[in-house]
């Protein structure tokens, strides 16, 4: 058996399609493994996509595949789509591909400040593989993807030399956020100076103002409108590798929320809005109810960790912190941490999840906060 690492080409699309379907079946949520047009587009973008394959030259077949997608302007990269063909497992071919890509992207060419990856929890192998390659545990995505059932993912990151040392200082965080920040600092082996934590201010008394929301799911229209409105507003635009395909519009106000919605697995990312989402005040509950009516069962968003009031607003609206991405974005020479806030609208279930010990502190902290949020009224429950 003679295995060599190559860059994938357009000639490999048919074989790659067959490989992803053979290994993951029709439920694979990433279009980069199931959509021919998107795969061809990725293979043409050689400046920001490094698609590596391991080829068995004796049989002239692809033994494994992995994709490095990069946003060079934001200096962040994502490792995704790792797949190994039957008959080649147990030979660490995916690890060799990933390590080769890391050496090219992060070390040799220094194209990005950091790489991140998500790993499934149907078994521990993919988590262990990434950890063994030097990735650090950053948190979880609870109930994030509906594949055969609602599945939790883990988040991992790897950083270029010296990047973590350039993290911006954090003066204060909401007290409900401090535990996961401390967990992350311990897991990555890099601490902030002392961080003060404060209680969130009480929300204003709800005023019963009727409002409805329209959901415009039209990918081309939404993306065009998004670019027209936010083309010069770089501060508002930050959710790497997600393009909006959904506008959620308030009927009675001018608020428009731009989101990325995957109908297949009911997964939604809130990217930005044309005005502060805090303007909804008490109507935010109605928004969440409307989202669930439209098939959205999991919502997540990224917020810079020093945006105290916005984080408090989401925490008070039943979002929970589930991951921290340190030194994620460089702004004016400073590298800022971001917190992942998530809300699942289906019952939480970790019973079938296989989670590596490195992620247990995140799981334990998330469950503790989830219990406090949902069961604190139950007498006799020790939280």
C-alpha positions in Angstrom: 0.0 0.0 0.0 1.5 3.3 -1.1 -0.3 6.3 0.4 0.6 9.9 -0.6 -0.8 13.3 0.3 -2.2 15.4 -2.6 -4.3 18.5 -3.1 -7.8 17.5 -4.3 -8.8 18.6 -7.8 -12.0 19.1 -9.7 -11.4 15.7 -11.2 -11.9 14.2 -7.8 -15.4 15.5 -7.1 -17.3 12.3 -8.1 -15.1 10.1 -6.0 -15.3 12.5 -3.1 -19.1 12.6 -3.3 -19.1 8.8 -3.2 -16.7 8.7 -0.3 -18.7 11.1 2.0 -22.0 9.3 1.2 -20.4 5.9 1.8 -19.0 6.8 5.2 -21.6 9.2 6.5 -24.8 8.4 4.6 -27.4 10.8 3.3 -27.7 12.6 6.7 -24.3 14.3 6.5 -25.1 17.9 7.4 -22.2 19.6 5.5 -22.9 20.6 1.9 -19.2 20.5 1.2 -19.5 16.7 1.2 -22.9 16.3 -0.5 -23.4 19.3 -2.8 -21.5 19.0 -6.1 -21.7 22.8 -6.9 -20.4 23.8 -3.5 -17.6 21.2 -3.7 -16.5 22.5 -7.1 -16.5 26.1 -5.8 -14.3 25.1 -2.9 -11.9 23.3 -5.1 -11.6 26.4 -7.4 -10.8 28.7 -4.4 -7.2 27.7 -3.9 -6.4 31.0 -2.1 -8.6 30.3 0.9 -9.3 26.6 0.7 -6.7 23.8 1.1 -8.4 20.5 0.3 -6.1 17.6 1.0 -6.6 13.9 0.1 -4.7 10.8 0.9 -4.4 8.7 -2.3 -3.7 5.0 -2.4 -1.5 5.0 -5.6 -1.6 1.3 -6.0 -5.3 1.1 -6.2 -5.7 4.8 -7.4 -8.4 5.5 -4.9 -8.9 8.2 -2.3 -8.3 6.8 1.2 -9.1 10.0 3.2 -10.0 13.7 2.8 -9.9 16.8 4.9 -10.6 20.5 4.2 -8.9 23.6 5.5 -11.1 26.7 4.9 -9.6 30.1 5.6 -10.8 33.6 6.0 -7.5 35.5 5.3 -9.0 38.9 6.1 -10.0 37.7 9.6 -7.0 35.4 9.9 -9.0 32.4 11.0 -9.3 28.9 9.6 -11.6 25.9 10.0 -10.7 22.2 9.7 -13.7 20.2 8.5 -14.9 17.3 6.4 -12.4 14.8 7.7 -13.4 11.4 6.3 -11.6 8.0 6.0 -12.6 5.3 3.6 -13.5 1.8 4.8 -10.3 -0.3 4.7 -8.0 2.5 5.7 -9.2 3.2 9.3 -6.8 2.5 12.1 -3.8 3.7 10.1 -4.0 7.4 11.3 -4.4 8.6 7.7 -6.7 11.5 8.8 -4.2 12.5 11.5 -1.4 12.6 8.9 -3.6 14.8 6.6 -4.5 17.2 9.4 -1.0 17.5 10.7 0.2 18.2 7.2 -2.4 20.9 6.7 -1.5 22.5 10.1 2.1 22.6 9.1 1.2 24.4 5.8 -1.5 26.8 7.0 -0.4 27.7 10.6 3.4 27.2 10.6 4.9 27.4 7.2 2.7 30.0 5.4 1.3 31.5 8.7 -1.9 32.3 6.9 -4.1 32.5 10.0 -3.9 33.3 13.7 -5.9 30.2 14.7 -7.6 27.1 13.4 -10.8 25.6 14.8 -12.6 22.4 14.4 -15.7 20.7 15.6 -15.9 17.0 16.5 -18.9 14.7 16.8 -19.7 12.9 20.0 -21.0 9.6 18.5 -17.6 8.3 19.6 -14.4 9.7 21.1 -12.1 9.0 18.1 -12.5 12.3 16.3 -12.1 14.3 19.5 -9.0 12.3 20.5 -7.5 12.6 17.0 -7.8 16.4 17.1 -6.5 16.7 20.7 -3.6 14.5 19.8 -2.8 16.8 16.9 -2.4 19.7 19.3 -5.9 21.2 19.3 -7.2 22.6 22.6 -10.7 22.0 24.0 -12.8 25.2 23.9 -16.3 24.1 24.7 -19.4 22.4 23.3 -22.4 22.9 21.0 -25.2 21.2 23.0 -27.9 19.5 20.9 -26.6 21.5 17.9 -27.1 19.1 15.0 -29.9 16.8 14.1 -28.3 13.9 12.3 -30.1 10.7 13.4 -30.9 12.4 16.7 -29.9 15.7 18.3 -26.2 15.5 18.6 -23.8 17.5 20.7 -20.5 18.7 19.1 -17.3 19.8 20.7 -15.2 22.8 19.8 -11.4 22.8 19.5 -8.9 25.4 18.6 -5.2 25.7 17.7 -3.2 28.9 17.8 -0.2 30.3 16.0 2.9 31.0 18.1 2.5 34.1 20.2 -1.2 34.7 19.5 -2.6 33.8 22.9 -0.1 36.2 24.5 -1.8 39.1 22.6 -5.2 38.5 24.1 -6.9 41.7 25.1 -7.5 42.2 28.8 -11.0 41.6 30.2 -12.1 44.1 32.8 -15.4 42.4 33.8 -17.8 39.7 32.7 -21.3 38.7 33.9 -20.9 36.4 36.9 -22.7 33.6 35.0 -20.0 33.8 32.4 -16.9 33.7 34.7 -16.9 29.9 35.3 -16.6 29.0 31.7 -13.9 31.7 31.1 -11.9 30.1 34.0 -12.4 26.6 32.5 -11.1 27.7 29.1 -8.1 29.5 30.6 -7.2 26.4 32.5 -7.7 24.1 29.5 -5.5 26.2 27.2 -2.9 26.9 29.8 -3.1 30.7 29.4 -4.7 33.0 31.9 -6.0 36.6 32.0 -5.1 39.0 34.8 -7.8 38.9 37.5 -11.2 39.3 36.0 -14.0 41.0 38.0 -17.5 39.5 37.7 -20.7 41.4 38.2 -24.4 40.6 38.4 -26.4 41.5 35.3 -28.7 44.5 35.7 -32.4 43.6 36.0 -34.3 43.7 32.8 -36.9 46.4 32.3 -40.5 45.5 33.3 -42.1 43.8 30.3 -44.5 45.9 28.4 -47.1 43.8 26.6 -46.7 45.3 23.1 -48.0 42.9 20.4 -45.5 42.1 17.6 -45.1 39.4 15.0 -42.2 38.3 13.0 -41.8 37.5 9.3 -39.3 34.9 8.2 -37.8 35.5 4.7 -35.8 32.4 3.7 -34.4 33.4 0.3 -30.6 32.9 0.3 -29.7 35.0 -2.8 -32.0 37.9 -1.8 -30.9 37.8 1.8 -27.2 37.8 1.0 -27.6 40.7 -1.5 -29.5 42.8 1.1 -27.0 41.9 3.8 -24.1 43.1 1.7 -25.9 46.3 0.8 -26.7 47.2 4.4 -23.6 46.0 6.2 -20.8 46.5 3.5 -19.1 49.2 5.6 -20.0 48.0 9.1 -17.2 45.6 9.9 -17.9 45.6 13.6 -21.3 44.0 13.1 -20.1 41.3 10.9 -18.5 38.4 12.6 -19.5 34.8 12.3 -16.8 33.1 10.2 -17.8 30.9 7.3 -21.5 31.6 7.7 -23.5 33.5 5.1 -27.0 34.7 6.0 -29.9 33.0 4.2 -32.7 34.1 6.5 -34.1 37.5 7.5 -36.3 37.6 10.6 -38.2 40.9 10.4 -40.3 42.6 13.1 -43.7 43.5 11.7 -44.1 46.6 14.0 -40.5 47.9 14.0 -37.6 48.3 11.6 -35.6 45.5 13.2 -34.2 42.9 10.8 -32.1 40.0 12.1 -29.8 38.2 9.7 -29.3 34.5 10.3 -27.9 31.4 8.8 -30.5 28.6 9.0 -30.0 24.9 8.1 -33.4 23.5 7.6 -32.1 19.9 7.5 -31.0 19.9 11.1 -33.0 22.8 12.5 -29.7 24.7 13.3 -29.7 28.5 13.3 -26.9 31.1 13.8 -27.7 34.7 14.6 -25.1 36.7 12.7 -26.2 40.3 13.1 -29.1 42.8 13.0 -29.6 46.3 11.7 -30.1 47.5 15.2 -29.4 46.2 18.7 -31.4 43.1 19.4 -31.8 44.5 22.9 -34.4 46.8 21.4 -36.8 43.9 21.4 -36.8 43.9 25.3 -39.8 41.7 26.4 -40.7 40.8 22.8 -37.6 38.5 22.6 -39.6 35.7 24.0 -42.1 36.0 21.2 -39.2 35.9 18.7 -37.9 32.6 20.2 -41.4 31.1 20.1 -41.8 32.2 16.4 -38.4 30.7 15.6 -39.5 27.3 17.0 -42.7 27.5 15.0 -40.6 27.8 11.9 -38.5 24.7 12.7 -35.6 26.3 14.5 -34.7 24.1 17.5 -31.2 25.3 18.2 -29.9 28.9 18.2 -26.3 30.2 18.7 -24.4 33.4 18.4 -20.9 34.7 19.0 -20.4 37.9 21.1 -17.2 39.6 22.0 -16.6 38.8 25.6 -16.4 42.4 26.8 -19.8 43.3 25.4 -21.3 43.1 28.9 -24.8 44.4 28.3 -25.5 42.3 25.2 -24.3 39.1 26.9 -26.5 39.9 29.9 -29.5 40.4 27.6 -29.1 37.0 26.1 -28.3 35.3 29.4 -31.6 36.7 30.7 -33.3 35.3 27.7 -32.3 31.7 28.4 -29.1 31.6 26.4 -26.3 29.8 28.1 -22.5 30.1 27.6 -21.2 26.8 26.1 -17.7 27.7 24.7 -15.1 30.4 24.7 -12.9 31.1 21.7 -9.8 33.0 22.9 -8.0 35.5 20.7 -10.6 34.9 18.0 -10.6 38.2 16.2 -8.0 40.9 15.7 -9.3 44.5 16.0 -6.9 47.5 16.1 -4.0 45.3 17.0 -5.8 43.5 19.8 -7.0 39.9 19.8 -10.4 39.6 21.4 -12.0 36.6 23.0 -15.5 35.6 22.0 -18.1 33.6 23.9 -20.5 31.2 22.2 -24.0 31.6 23.6 -26.5 28.8 22.8 -30.1 28.0 23.3 -31.6 24.6 22.7 -35.4 24.3 22.4 -35.6 20.5 22.6 -35.0 18.4 25.8 -31.3 18.2 26.7 -29.9 14.7 26.3 -26.3 13.6 26.8 -27.1 10.0 27.5 -25.6 8.7 24.2 -22.8 11.2 23.9 -19.3 9.9 24.1 -17.3 12.9 25.4 -13.6 13.0 26.0 -12.4 13.9 29.5 -11.0 17.2 28.2 -14.5 18.5 27.6 -16.1 17.2 30.8 -15.5 20.5 32.7 -17.5 22.4 29.9 -20.3 19.8 30.0 -20.5 19.9 33.8 -20.7 23.6 33.9 -23.3 23.8 31.1 -25.5 21.2 32.8 -25.2 23.0 36.1 -26.4 26.3 34.5 -29.1 24.5 32.5 -30.5 22.9 35.7 -30.5 26.2 37.5 -32.3 27.8 34.6 -34.9 25.1 34.1 -35.3 23.3 37.4 -34.4 25.8 40.2 -38.1 25.9 41.1 -38.1 22.2 42.0 -37.8 21.7 45.7 -35.1 19.3 47.0 -32.9 19.6 43.9 -29.4 20.4 45.0 -28.0 22.9 42.4 
